[in-house]
């Protein structure tokens, strides 16, 4: 049981956990959340469960000093946590990612933000051990995020019983939370299983064919389909995670806000993986000075943020190139293209629909020689444009349009917003019920595609 789409997780772990969670007294729920999350992670990653537990204990102990405003202990916590992350990132160069702890980056980022929030006073006091451990291990988020802030952990999920005297009213609220959460969970699972997993097969097909053997049109179809694959895989997971949080009584965490409707790359990354973007803003960009110290310092701060973003995703050279490319595009939008409103309105849209897919290709291919070949396919005027079959794209469009077309439709903000607005309508419930069992059928009959961000 190593993902939210595992059948054991869906049919055994989740029902049993939610039942126990709501049966126990409110004061015990953080213990239930911690132990349940620890069991979930241990079943998927038995090799590393004690390492993360040790990191939890150490951060809890250091937090007693960080909470008193001791800068030395804040530095010690950041050094230990960031060092742990970099250790595993470097190990990833020499051993298979299958042997490394999944979701380690999100775990470490939670620990760092916890210490920083205590030091700055954003978090008024150190959380007790059970709440700290539940925050770090929170099973809906430990694999791929989103990155919840510690202050949000001690929320209405625990305090709700104090404000409601009627047991019948409490049960009604619990059932309403579960119903709402399941709707988000099914919507996200449908995106991941029915769209992303099928588009992932197209990208694997191109890898098996060899980039030197595909036509220019097929290379662009591959870039666009990989962009959709990554988007619906990660957006789908975020909805599943948020849905589980809602079912447990926590606020909905919005991690994506229609990024492909953005006006420019800068706006795109304000809408993409929003919890990570705000983490970099609050804990790197602003502490460095943000944009308060002039343009030169602002440019340097942006450079650091995008360099760290690239390294966070991986230490191979393609991630550095990916981060630096986005840094350059954002600078050009901010200081050059924005000088003309008409130019910005055109170029910024082209950046989103052309350069973002190109950047995802760089993100996906770690081998520099193979990346160079793919670039010559996307831009044949820079290299050999010979190919084996100039009409190969027709075959693949014919095979994958049933997955590409729904993905493109869901890129339109009003479509998803309409579905979300009507989620309580009886017809929506029927559709979600059908989608759920279609997903279960798909999972049961295929090996499945691991959630793409697990390796980060």
DODRENRO-275669 format. One record per atom (N, C-alpha, C): residue in three letters; x, y, z. Coordinates in pm, whole numbers, plus 50000, padded with zeros to 5 digits. Layout:
ALAXYZ;...
***
This chain:
UNK500854988150000;UNK500005000050000;UNK500895012450000;UNK501205017649880;UNK502155028649870;UNK501605040749797;UNK500295041149771;UNK499705052649704;UNK498225053649736;UNK497645065149703;UNK496235067349731;UNK495335060249632;UNK495915054249527;UNK495105046749431;UNK495225031749450;UNK495855027449558;UNK495965013249589;UNK494605008149636;UNK494164996649585;UNK492854991349620;UNK492744988049769;UNK493844983449828;UNK493834980849973;UNK493604993750050;UNK494215004450001;UNK494045017450066;UNK492595022150056;UNK492035021049935;UNK490685026249910;UNK489615018349985;UNK489715005049983;UNK488624996850036;UNK488844991950179;UNK490064992850229;UNK490304988050366;UNK490804999150459;UNK491915005350418;UNK492535015150508;UNK491615027050533;UNK491125033450426;UNK490335045750441;UNK489055043450521;UNK488225033350489;UNK486995031450569;UNK487275028650716;UNK488255019950743;UNK488585016650882;UNK489135028750956;UNK490005036350889;UNK490615047850954;UNK489565058450987;UNK488715061950890;UNK487705072350913;UNK486735068251024;UNK486375055551027;UNK485475050551130;UNK486095052351269;UNK487355047951283;UNK488045049251413;UNK488245063951448;UNK488595071951350;UNK488885086151370;UNK487685093451431;UNK486495090351383;UNK485315097351432;UNK484675090751555;UNK485025078351582;UNK484475071551699;UNK485175076251827;UNK486505077951819;UNK487255081451939;UNK486925095751982;UNK487155099152107;UNK486955112952153;UNK487825122652074;UNK487355135052060;UNK488075144951979;UNK489515146852026;UNK489725146152156;UNK491075148252210;UNK492055137352169;UNK491545125752123;UNK492405114552085;UNK492665114151934;UNK492035122851858;UNK492095121451712;UNK493485123951655;UNK494265132851718;UNK495625134951669;UNK496485122451687;UNK496265115151796;UNK496985102451814;UNK496565092551704;UNK495265091851677;UNK494775083051571;UNK495365087051438;UNK495415100151412;UNK495955105151284;UNK497435101851273;UNK498175103451383;UNK499605100451380;UNK499845085551359;UNK499215077051440;UNK499465062651429;UNK498965057151295;UNK497805062051250;UNK497295057651120;UNK498215061651007;UNK498745073951012;UNK499655078750908;UNK500985071250913;UNK501445068351037;UNK502685060851053;UNK502545046850995;UNK501415040451020;UNK501165027050964;UNK501105027650812;UNK500405037650759;UNK500305039250614;UNK501685040550550;UNK502525049150607;UNK503855051150550;UNK504735038850568;UNK504615032450684;UNK505435020550711;UNK505095009150616;UNK503825007450585;UNK503434996750492;UNK504024999050353;UNK504185011750314;UNK504755014850183;UNK506265016250186;UNK506815021050300;UNK508255023750311;UNK508815018450443;UNK508815005350464;UNK509285000050593;UNK510755002950620;UNK511535005150512;UNK512985007150528;UNK513305020350599;UNK512435030450578;UNK512795043950622;UNK511885049450731;UNK510965041550782;UNK509995046950877;UNK510675052051004;UNK511725045051051;UNK512405049251173;UNK513235061851152;UNK513745063751027;UNK514505075950996;UNK513595088151009;UNK512395087250951;UNK511475098450959;UNK510965100451101;UNK510765089451173;UNK510335090851312;UNK511425097751395;UNK512675094051370;UNK513795100651440;UNK513855115451407;UNK513655118951279;UNK513645133051238;UNK512505140551307;UNK511375133851324;UNK510235139951392;UNK510575143251538;UNK511155133651607;UNK511515135551748;UNK512535146751763;UNK513565146751676;UNK514605157051683;UNK514005170851659;UNK513145172151559;UNK512535185151532;UNK511625189651645;UNK510935180151706;UNK510065183751820;UNK510905189151936;UNK512055182851962;UNK512915187252072;UNK513545200852042;UNK514025202651918;UNK514635215451881;UNK513615226651885;UNK512355223451853;UNK511315233651849;UNK511115240551984;UNK511455233752093;UNK511325239952225;UNK512215252252236;UNK513395251952169;UNK514315263352170;UNK513955273252059;UNK513555268151943;UNK513185277051833;UNK512015285951875;UNK511105280351952;UNK509925287751996;UNK510295299352088;UNK511475298852148;UNK511945309452236;UNK512735320152159;UNK512785318652025;UNK513475328551943;UNK514965326451934;UNK515435314351961;UNK516875311351955;UNK517265308451810;UNK517975317951749;UNK518325316851607;UNK519275305251581;UNK520115301951679;UNK521075290951660;UNK520335277851641;UNK519265275751715;UNK518525263251703;UNK517695262951574;UNK517235274551529;UNK516575274951399;UNK517555270951289;UNK518765276451295;UNK519795272951197;UNK520135258151204;UNK520215252751326;UNK520515238551343;UNK519415230051280;UNK518155233551304;UNK517045225851249;UNK517055226151097;UNK517255238051039;UNK517275239350893;UNK518455231550835;UNK519595232250902;UNK520785225050855;UNK520545209950856;UNK519975204850965;UNK519715190450975;UNK518665185950874;UNK517575193650863;UNK516495189650773;UNK516905190650627;UNK517535201850590;UNK517995203350451;UNK519095193350420;UNK519935190650519;UNK520995180750497;UNK520435166850473;UNK519385163450547;UNK518725150450526;UNK518185149450383;UNK517535160250337;UNK516995160350202;UNK518095158950098;UNK519165166750112;UNK520245166250014;UNK520965152850015;UNK521045146550133;UNK521655133350141;UNK520905123550053;UNK519585123550063;UNK518795114249981;UNK518815118149834;UNK518855131249805;UNK518955135549666;UNK520255130649603;UNK521355131449677;UNK522645126849625;UNK522675111649614;UNK522065104749709;UNK522005090149700;UNK521245085749576;UNK520275093949535;UNK519495090849416;UNK520325090249289;UNK521525096249291;UNK522415095549175;UNK523075081849161;UNK523125074449272;UNK523905062049273;UNK523055049549291;UNK521855051149349;UNK521005039449367;UNK519625042449311;UNK518855032249288;UNK517525033749230;UNK516625041849324;UNK515755050249263;UNK514815058049341;UNK513865049149421;UNK513715036649377;UNK512825027449448;UNK513315024449590;UNK514615026949615;UNK515175024049745;UNK515225036349836;UNK514725047649788;UNK514735059849866;UNK513345062649922;UNK513265070150031;UNK511955072950091;UNK511105081750000;UNK509895077449975;UNK509015085149888;UNK508495097449963;UNK508325108249888;UNK507785120449946;UNK508685127150048;UNK509995124150047;UNK510885129550149;UNK510935144850144;UNK510825150550024;UNK510905165150011;UNK509775172150085;UNK508565166750072;UNK507415172950137;UNK507525171750289;UNK508045160550334;UNK508245158450478;UNK509235168750534;UNK510345170450462;UNK511385179850507;UNK510875194250502;UNK510165197750397;UNK509655211450386;UNK508685214650500;UNK507885204950541;UNK506995207050654;UNK507805209750781;UNK508875202150801;UNK509685203950921;UNK510335217750924;UNK510855222050808;UNK511515235150802;UNK510505246450827;UNK509335245550762;UNK508335256150781;UNK507845256550925;UNK507755244950989;UNK507345244251130;UNK508325251951218;UNK509625249551197;UNK510635256551277;UNK510635271551248;UNK510515275151120;UNK510525289351082;UNK509305296651138;UNK508135290051134;UNK506925296451185;UNK506995298351336;UNK507625289151407;UNK507815290851551;UNK508755302551579;UNK509815303451502;UNK510815313951526;UNK510245327851498;UNK509485329151390;UNK508965342351351;UNK507695346051427;UNK507105336551497;UNK505885339351570;UNK504615337051490;UNK504765332451364;UNK503575329151286;UNK502785317951353;UNK503545308851416;UNK502955298451500;UNK503255302351645;UNK502225304751724;UNK502405311151854;UNK503095302251957;UNK502885289351951;UNK503505280552048;UNK503785266851986;UNK504735259952047;UNK505085246651997;UNK503905237252016;UNK503595229651911;UNK502525219751919;UNK502985208152005;UNK502055201252071;UNK502445189552148;UNK502915178552051;UNK503505167952108;UNK504155158152023;UNK503185151351926;UNK502005147551975;UNK501075140351888;UNK500645148951770;UNK500445162051792;UNK500025170851684;UNK501185173551589;UNK502395175151644;UNK503585176951560;UNK503795164851470;UNK503735152851529;UNK503945140551452;UNK502845138551349;UNK501595141451387;UNK500485140151292;UNK500655149851177;UNK501135161951206;UNK501385171951101;UNK502445167251003;UNK503545162051052;UNK504605157450964;UNK504175145250882;UNK503485135850947;UNK503175122950884;UNK501835122850809;UNK501035133350820;UNK499655133650770;UNK499535126050638;UNK498925114050641;UNK499025104550531;UNK498475109450397;UNK497435118050392;UNK497015122550259;UNK498065131050188;UNK498995137050266;UNK499945146650206;UNK501385141950205;UNK501705131350276;UNK503115127850293;UNK503775123350163;UNK502995118150068;UNK503585113049945;UNK503895123949845;UNK502955133449824;UNK503125143649720;UNK502645157449762;UNK502445159749891;UNK501905172549932;UNK500395172549920;UNK499755184249921;UNK500285197749934;UNK500985199950069;UNK501675211250079;UNK502425214350200;UNK501555222550293;UNK500875215850385;UNK500055222650485;UNK500955229750585;UNK500505241050635;UNK501235248150739;UNK500825242550876;UNK501755243050970;UNK501515236951102;UNK500325243351173;UNK500145256451153;UNK499045263251219;UNK497675258251176;UNK497625252551055;UNK496355247451003;UNK496035233651058;UNK497045227051117;UNK496845213351161;UNK495895212651280;UNK496125222051374;UNK495275222151493;UNK494035230251460;UNK493115224151392;UNK491995231451332;UNK490665226751387;UNK489635230051312;UNK488265226851354;UNK488015211851366;UNK488895203651305;UNK488715189151316;UNK488775184651462;UNK489555191651545;UNK489665188051686;UNK488695196151772;UNK488485208751738;UNK487715217551823;UNK486225216951799;UNK485795210451693;UNK484405211051653;UNK483455205851761;UNK483865195351832;UNK482975189551933;UNK482695199152049;UNK483595208652074;UNK483415217752185;UNK482285227752159;UNK481995229952030;UNK480995239951995;UNK479625233951967;UNK479535220651970;UNK478275214051935;UNK477895204552048;UNK476745206652104;UNK476315198352216;UNK475535186152172;UNK474885186952057;UNK474025176152010;UNK474835165551937;UNK474735153151982;UNK475425142151915;UNK474915140351773;UNK473625142151754;UNK473025140751621;UNK473585151151525;UNK473775163351575;UNK474335173951491;UNK475785170951454;UNK476545165551550;UNK477945162051522;UNK478025151351414;UNK477195140951427;UNK477195130151328;UNK476825135551190;UNK475885144851185;UNK475485150851058;UNK476635158350993;UNK477405165551073;UNK478565172951020;UNK479645163250973;UNK479885152551050;UNK480885142751011;UNK480515136350877;UNK479255132450862;UNK478805126050737;UNK478885135750620;UNK478575148550646;UNK478675158650541;UNK480135160550498;UNK481055160650594;UNK482485161650563;UNK482935149750477;UNK482525137850518;UNK482925125750445;UNK482385126050303;UNK481115129950288;UNK480515130450155;UNK481245140450064;UNK481495152450116;UNK482195162650038;UNK483605158050002;UNK484285152250101;UNK485645147650077;UNK485715136649972;UNK484775127249975;UNK484765116449877;UNK484535121649736;UNK483745132049723;UNK483505137849590;UNK484805143449532;UNK485555150749612;UNK486855155849566;UNK487815144249536;UNK487795134249623;UNK488685122749604;UNK488405115649472;UNK487145113349441;UNK486775106349318;UNK487105114749196;UNK486855127949204;UNK487195136749092;UNK488685136149064;UNK489495136749169;UNK490945136149151;UNK491405122649100;UNK490835111849153;UNK491195098449108;UNK490855096548960;UNK489735102248916;UNK489345101148776;UNK490355108048685;UNK490825119848727;UNK491845126948648;UNK493125118648639;UNK493525113048752;UNK494785105548755;UNK494685092448677;UNK493615084648702;UNK493505071248644;UNK493045071648499;UNK492025079748470;UNK491385079248338;UNK492035088448235;UNK492775098648279;UNK493435107648185;UNK494955106248194;UNK495515109248312;UNK496975109648326;UNK497625096248297;UNK497085085448353;UNK497715072348334;UNK497735068048188;UNK496695071448113;UNK496655067647972;UNK497595076347889;UNK497705089147922;UNK498645097847851;UNK500095093947883;UNK500315088448001;UNK501665083948036;UNK502125072747943;UNK501185064747894;UNK501535053847801;UNK502065059547670;UNK501475070747625;UNK501965077247503;UNK503415081747521;UNK503715087847634;UNK505095092247658;UNK506045080347664;UNK505595069247725;UNK506445057247730;UNK506645051447589;UNK505615052347507;UNK505745047547368;UNK506825055247293;UNK506845068447311;UNK507865076547243;UNK509255072947292;UNK509395069947420;UNK510695065747473;UNK511125052447413;UNK510175043347394;UNK510505030247337;UNK510835031347188;UNK510125039847116;UNK510405041646973;UNK511795047546954;UNK512155056947039;UNK513415064347023;UNK513125077846964;UNK513635088247025;UNK513325101946981;UNK513815104746840;UNK514875097846800;UNK515415100246665;UNK514495094746557;UNK513495086946596;UNK512625080446497;UNK511215086346491;UNK510995097446561;UNK509655103346559;UNK509655116046475;UNK508485119346422;UNK508355131246338;UNK508245143746425;UNK508375155246361;UNK508235168046432;UNK506825169446492;UNK505755166846415;UNK504415167846475;UNK504235158546595;UNK504765146246587;UNK504605136946698;UNK505395141646820;UNK506545147946796;UNK507325152946910;UNK506555163846985;UNK505825172246912;UNK505015182546977;UNK503805176447046;UNK503205166446985;UNK502095159347051;UNK502605153047180;UNK503815147447175;UNK504405141547295;UNK504615151947404;UNK505105163847366;UNK505345174447465;UNK504035179047528;UNK503015181147443;UNK501725185647496;UNK501065174847582;UNK501145162347537;UNK500495151547613;UNK501205149147746;UNK502545150547748;UNK503265149247875;UNK502875160447970;UNK502675172547916;UNK502235183747999;UNK500885180648063;UNK499955175147983;UNK498645171448036;UNK498775159948136;UNK499635150448106;UNK499865138948195;UNK500325143848333;UNK501355152248333;UNK501895157448459;UNK500855165548534;UNK500115173748461;UNK499105182448523;UNK497995174348589;UNK497415164948516;UNK496285157548572;UNK496725147048673;UNK497955142348662;UNK498485133448765;UNK498605140948897;UNK499215152748891;UNK499485160249013;UNK498235167549064;UNK497445173448973;UNK496205179849015;UNK495245169249071;UNK495205157649004;UNK494355146849053;UNK494755142649192;UNK496055140749216;UNK496515137049350;UNK496145147849451;UNK496325160549414;UNK496025171449506;UNK494565171449547;UNK493675168549451;UNK492255167649483;UNK491955155649572;UNK492635144449546;UNK492455132749631;UNK492915135749774;UNK494075141849785;UNK494615145449916;UNK493705155349988;UNK493275165749915;UNK492395175749975;UNK491075169450017;UNK490575160249935;UNK489325153549967;UNK489415145550095;UNK490525138350114;UNK490715130750238;UNK490785140250358;UNK491465151750338;UNK491535161550445;UNK490155166750483;UNK489335169850381;UNK487975174650405;UNK487165163950479;UNK487315151350438;UNK486585140350503;UNK486935139250651;UNK488155143650688;UNK488595143050827;UNK488315156150902;UNK487685165650833;UNK487285178050900;UNK488225189650882;UNK489255188250797;UNK490185199250774;UNK489725207750655;UNK490185220250647;UNK489795228850535;UNK490355223450403;UNK489645226150294;UNK490095222350160;UNK491345230450124;UNK492385223650076;UNK493615230450033;UNK493635231049881;UNK493575243049829;UNK493595245049684;UNK495045245749637;UNK495455235849557;UNK496855235149515;UNK497045239049369;UNK495965239349291;UNK496035243449151;UNK494875252949121;UNK495155263149043;UNK494125272949008;UNK494175275748857;UNK493885265448780;UNK493835266448633;UNK495095273148576;UNK496255266948595;UNK497505273448551;UNK497575275848401;UNK496925267548319;UNK497015269548175;UNK496105280748126;UNK495385287248218;UNK494655299448186;UNK495455311848227;UNK496705309548266;UNK497545320448319;UNK497985330048209;UNK498285342148251;UNK498855352348162;UNK500365352948187;UNK501065343548128;UNK502505343348143;UNK502995332448237;UNK504305329948229;UNK504915319248308;UNK504915322848457;UNK505135335448486;UNK505125339648626;UNK503755336848690;UNK502705340448617;UNK501345337748665;UNK501065322748669;UNK501635315448573;UNK501465300848568;UNK501915294548699;UNK503095298748748;UNK503625292548869;UNK503045298448998;UNK502235308748986;UNK501425312849100;UNK500205303749114;UNK499835297249004;UNK498645288849001;UNK498985273949008;UNK500235270348982;UNK500675256348976;UNK501315252649109;UNK500875241549170;UNK501435236849296;UNK501585248649392;UNK500435254649422;UNK500425267349494;UNK501055266249633;UNK500895255049700;UNK501465253549835;UNK502995253549830;UNK503565247849724;UNK505025248149709;UNK505495262149673;UNK504755268949583;UNK505125282449543;UNK505115292049661;UNK504075291249745;UNK504025300049862;UNK505095296149964;UNK505475283249968;UNK506555279050058;UNK507865285850017;UNK508185285149888;UNK509415291749841;UNK509345306849863;UNK508175312749843;UNK508025327149865;UNK508265330850011;UNK507625323350103;UNK507645327050244;UNK508955323450314;UNK509625312750267;UNK510785307750341;UNK512115309550268;UNK512085314250144;UNK513335317050072;UNK513315331250014;UNK512325334149929;UNK512315346949858;UNK512195358849953;UNK511205358750040;UNK510995370050132;UNK512135371350234;UNK512605360450297;UNK513745361850388;UNK515005367450320;UNK515165364950190;UNK516295370550117;UNK516115385450087;UNK514915390450108;UNK514655404650081;UNK513545406849982;UNK513105396149915;UNK512015397349819;UNK512305407749714;UNK511345416549690;UNK511525427349592;UNK511665440849660;UNK511985440749789;UNK512035453149867;UNK513355460649853;UNK514385454049799;UNK515725460149801;UNK516235463449662;UNK515315466449569;UNK515725470649436;UNK515715459249336;UNK515825462849208;UNK515705453049100;UNK516845442949099;UNK518065447549123;UNK519215438449118;UNK519065427549224;UNK518725431649346;UNK518555421949453;UNK517355412849426;UNK516285418549369;UNK515105410549335;UNK515445399849233;UNK516255403549132;UNK516665393949030;UNK517505382849093;UNK518425386649181;UNK519245376549249;UNK518375367249333;UNK517405372749403;UNK516525364449486;UNK515705354649402;UNK515225359449287;UNK514505350549195;UNK515425339549143;UNK516665343249115;UNK517645333249069;UNK517835322249173;UNK517985326249299;UNK518165316449406;UNK516945307449417;UNK515745313349411;UNK514525305549423;UNK514425295149313;UNK514695299149190;UNK514545289649079;UNK515685279549074;UNK516865283449123;UNK517955273649134;UNK517595263049237;UNK517095267449352;UNK516685258049457;UNK515525249449409;UNK514595255449335;UNK513455247949282;UNK513945236649191;UNK514905239849104;UNK515465229549016;UNK516145218449094;UNK516975222249191;UNK517685212249271;UNK516715204049355;UNK515645210549404;UNK514655203349483;UNK514045191849403;UNK513805194049275;UNK513215183549192;UNK514235172549159;UNK515505175949156;UNK516535165749128;UNK517875172249107;UNK518945164649128;UNK520285170349118;UNK520915167748981;UNK520185161248890;UNK520705159548755;UNK520595172748679;UNK521415174348573;UNK521605187248509;UNK520325192348443;UNK519465183248398;UNK518255187848330;UNK517345196148421;UNK517335193048551;UNK516515200848643;UNK517075214848664;UNK518395216048659;UNK519015229248670;UNK518665237548546;UNK518765231148429;UNK518405238148304;UNK516935242448309;UNK516085233448355;UNK514645236348365;UNK514415248648454;UNK515025248748571;UNK514845260048662;UNK515375273048605;UNK516545272548541;UNK517145284548485;UNK516365289748364;UNK515815280748284;UNK514985284948171;UNK513765292748221;UNK513105287648322;UNK511945294448377;UNK512335307848439;UNK513495308348503;UNK514005320848559;UNK514175331448451;UNK514775327548339;UNK515005336948228;UNK513685341648166;UNK512755332348148;UNK511465335948089;UNK510715345748181;UNK510715343048310;UNK510025351748406;UNK510665365648408;UNK512005366148403;UNK512675379248398;UNK512285387048273;UNK512245380048160;UNK511895386948035;UNK510455392148040;UNK509565384348100;UNK508175388948114;UNK508085401148206;UNK508825400748315;UNK508705411048417;UNK509355424248376;UNK510515423548307;UNK511275435748283;UNK511325440148136;UNK510955431448043;UNK511065435147901;UNK509695434847833;UNK509065423047831;UNK507815421447756;UNK506705429947818;UNK506725431747949;UNK505665439348016;UNK505695454247983;UNK506745458947916;UNK506815473047878;UNK505735476647776;UNK505235466547703;UNK504165468647606;UNK503015459347640;UNK501855465047669;UNK500695456847706;UNK500285447547592;UNK500285452647471;UNK499875444547356;UNK500845432947334;UNK502145436047343;UNK503155425547326;UNK503035415147437;UNK502825419747560;UNK502725410547673;UNK501525401247658;UNK500385406647616;UNK499175398447603;UNK499365387147504;UNK500165389447400;UNK500395379047299;UNK501495369447343;UNK502655375047378;UNK503825366747409;UNK503615358547536;UNK502965364347636;UNK502765357047762;UNK501915344547741;UNK500905345447655;UNK500075333747624;UNK500885323247548;UNK501705327847454;UNK502565318447380;UNK503545311547473;UNK504055318847571;UNK504975312847669;UNK504305301247742;UNK503035303147779;UNK502325292747853;UNK502075280547766;UNK501655282747642;UNK501245271447558;UNK502385265547474;UNK503495272647462;UNK504625267347384;UNK505825264347475;UNK506265274247552;UNK507485272447630;UNK507275263647753;UNK506095264147812;UNK505845255347927;UNK505935240547886;UNK505275236047777;UNK505455222147733;UNK506895218747700;UNK507635228247639;UNK509055225747610;UNK509825223947740;UNK509505232347840;UNK510205231147968;UNK509905217748035;UNK508685212348017;UNK508365199348076;UNK509155188148009;UNK509475189647880;UNK510315179747813;UNK511695179647878;UNK512245191547904;UNK513535192547974;UNK513435186248112;UNK512335188748179;UNK512075183148312;UNK512065167948308;UNK511525162148200;UNK511295147648194;UNK512515139548153;UNK513415145448074;UNK514525137748015;UNK515835141548083;UNK516385132448162;UNK517605135448238;UNK518875133248157;UNK518815124748054;UNK519975121947971;UNK520165133347871;UNK521315140047876;UNK521545151847794;UNK521565148647645;UNK522115137247608;UNK522155133547466;UNK520755131147412;UNK519935124147489;UNK518565121547445;UNK517735134447445;UNK517995143147540;UNK517305156047544;UNK517645164247420;UNK518905164047381;UNK519315171447262;UNK518595166147138;UNK518465152847128;UNK517755146947013;UNK516315151547011;UNK515655151547128;UNK514245155647133;UNK514115170347093;UNK515045178647136;UNK514995192847100;UNK515115194846949;UNK515935186546883;UNK516055187646737;UNK514795182746667;UNK514005174846735;UNK512705170946678;UNK511695182346694;UNK511695188646811;UNK510785199946833;UNK511155211846743;UNK512435214046727;UNK512935225446649;UNK513905220146543;UNK513385214546433;UNK514225207646334;UNK515235216446264;UNK515025229646266;UNK515985238646201;UNK517285239546278;UNK517355233646401;UNK518585233446478;UNK519375220446461;UNK518835211046385;UNK519525198246371;UNK518935190046259;UNK519305177246255;UNK518825168046153;UNK517335165646169;UNK516565168646068;UNK515115167246077;UNK514605154546009;UNK515505145545974;UNK515085133045909;UNK514315124446009;UNK513325117145960;UNK512555108446046;UNK512085096445966;UNK511645086346034;UNK511275073845969;UNK509905074745905;UNK508935080045977;UNK507555080045929;UNK506935093745954;UNK506725101445850;UNK506245115145865;UNK504785115845906;UNK504065104845894;UNK502645104845931;UNK502375097146060;UNK503425094646140;UNK503265086946263;UNK502315093746362;UNK502255107146355;UNK501405114346449;UNK499925111246429;UNK499535107546305;UNK498135104146278;UNK497725091846356;UNK498615081946358;UNK498355069646433;UNK498145072546581;UNK499025080646639;UNK498965083046783;UNK497815092446822;UNK497495101746735;UNK496305109846760;UNK495045101246760;UNK495025091746668;UNK493885082646661;UNK493755074046785;UNK494895070346845;UNK494875061846964;UNK494565069547093;UNK495045081847101;UNK495025088847229;UNK494095101047236;UNK493375104047128;UNK492485115547134;UNK491385114047242;UNK490915101647275;UNK489895100747382;UNK490405105447519;UNK491725106347535;UNK492285111047662;UNK492795125347651;UNK493295129047533;UNK493785142747512;UNK492615152547513;UNK491515149047445;UNK490385158247432;UNK489745161647568;UNK489425151847654;UNK488895155547787;UNK489865164047867;UNK491165161147852;UNK492165169147921;UNK492135183647876;UNK492035185747745;UNK491965199447692;UNK490695206447739;UNK489585199147743;UNK488325205147788;UNK488435209647934;UNK489075201248017;UNK489215204548159;UNK490205215848184;UNK490975219548082;UNK491855231248095;UNK491045244248096;UNK489815243748045;UNK488955255548041;UNK488405257848182;UNK488755268948245;UNK488375270948387;UNK486895269248415;UNK486035274648327;UNK484605274348356;UNK484035260248357;UNK484695250848287;UNK484205237148283;UNK484345230648421;UNK485545231048477;UNK485755224948609;UNK484985232648716;UNK484975245948706;UNK484255253948805;UNK482765250548805;UNK482205247948687;UNK480795244148677;UNK480565230548745;UNK481475221248718;UNK481355207848780;UNK481455208648931;UNK482365217048980;UNK482525218449125;UNK481275224949187;UNK480725234949117;UNK479545241949168;UNK478345232649177;UNK478275223049082;UNK477125214049075;UNK477395200549142;UNK478435199849225;UNK478835186849280;UNK477795180649372;UNK476875188649426;UNK475835183349513;UNK474575179249436;UNK474555181949307;UNK473395178349225;UNK473305163049214;UNK472095157349219;UNK471945142549210;UNK472615136549087;UNK472545143448974;UNK473175138248852;UNK474695137548868;UNK475265147348936;UNK476705147248961;UNK477105135249045;UNK476275131949142;UNK476555120449227;UNK476535107549146;UNK475595106449053;UNK475515094748966;UNK476775093748879;UNK477185105148823;UNK478385105448738;UNK479615101548818;UNK479755107148938;UNK480905103749022;UNK480905089049061;UNK479735083649088;UNK479625069349121;UNK480125060849004;UNK479705064448882;UNK480135057048764;UNK481645058548741;UNK482155070748760;UNK483595073148743;UNK484405065248845;UNK483905064348967;UNK484605056849071;UNK484795042349030;UNK483725035848988;UNK483835021748953;UNK484595019648822;UNK484565029548734;UNK485395028748613;UNK486875029348651;UNK487205037948747;UNK488585038748796;UNK488995025648864;UNK488125020148946;UNK488435007549015;UNK488664996448913;UNK487824995948811;UNK487994985848705;UNK489354987648638;UNK489725000248610;UNK491005003048544;UNK492174999048633;UNK492105002448761;UNK493184998948854;UNK493334983848867;UNK492204976948876;UNK492224962448895;UNK492744954948774;UNK492644960948656;UNK493024953948534;UNK494324958848471;UNK495004968248537;UNK496284972948486;UNK497264973848602;UNK498524974948566;UNK499554976348670;UNK499514990348731;UNK498894999748659;UNK498805013448710;UNK500075021248684;UNK499995034148705;UNK501125043148687;UNK501385050348818;UNK502555048448880;UNK502805054849008;UNK502645070048998;UNK502185075949105;UNK502045090349107;UNK503385096749076;UNK503425106048981;UNK504675110648923;UNK505555118149022;UNK504965124849118;UNK505755132949210;UNK506275125049329;UNK506025111849334;UNK506525103949445;UNK508045104749455;UNK508725105549342;UNK510195105249346;UNK510805118349393;UNK509985128649413;UNK510515141249461;UNK510355142449612;
***
